[in-house]
Amino acid sequence: MLIRDQAGRTARLALQSGLGWLIVAFAAGLAAALSAAGLAGGPIHRLQPIFLNTLLFGWFALGGAGVGLLIIQRTLGAVLY
């Protein structure tokens, strides 16, 4: 059963959750890019080595994008190939 077939409030909350995960994925990807470029300041800059930061934030970005797209797909009933 698709989420969109359920109550409107449930579908709306699921869609907002999916969009939230996509925003988290974008932020993690941006943090990975800034960290790899050496432009990140604060606690991220102090973590070593820099490749560990890129790998860590990259995995967060991939996971967040996957979860976000899955939730949006289940909410809208769209087929994502």
N, C-alpha and C positions, 0 to 999 in steps of 0.2 A: 504494500500500500504506500502510495506517495504521500509525503507530508502535505502537499497542497490539497489532497482530498480530505484532510482533517479540518479542524476548526481554523478560521482565519488568523486567530491570535497565535496559534502554534506555528503556523506557516510563517507569519511575520517575524516571530522571535527566532525561528531557525534561519531565515534569510538574513536577519541582522547579525546573528552569530557567524554565519558564513562570511559576510562582508567584514566583520571584525577580524576573523582569522586571516583574510586577505590583507588587511591593513597591517596586522602583526607580521605577516610574511614580507610585505614590502619594507617595513621598518627593519626587520632582521637582514634583508638583502642589502639595504642601504648601509646598515652598520657594518656588514661584511666588506662592502666596497670601500667605505671610509677607513676601516681598520687596515685593509690590505694596502691602501694608498698611504697609510701613515698619518692620516688627517684626523683620526679620532683622538679626542682628548679625554682627560679624566681617567676613571678606573679601567676603561677598555684599553687605553694606551699603555697602561702599566702591565697588562697581561702579556706574557711571552710564551712561546714565540708567536709571531704575528700570523703564521699559517694556521695555528690552532684556533685563533679567533675567527679567521675566515672560514675554516671548516665548521666550527661550532655554529656561527651565525648562518652559514649556508644551509646547514641541516635544519635549523629553525625555519628558514625561509622556505625550503622545500616542503617540510612538514606542514607549515601553516598554509601554504598555497594548496596543498593536496586536500587538507581537511576543509578549507574554505570552499574550494570548488566542489567537493563532494556534497557538502551541506547545501550549497546553492543548487546543484543538480537535483538533489532529492526534493528540495523545496519547490522548484519550478517544474520539475518533471522533464527537464531538458536532457537530451542525450549528448554527452560530451565525448567525442571520439578523439 
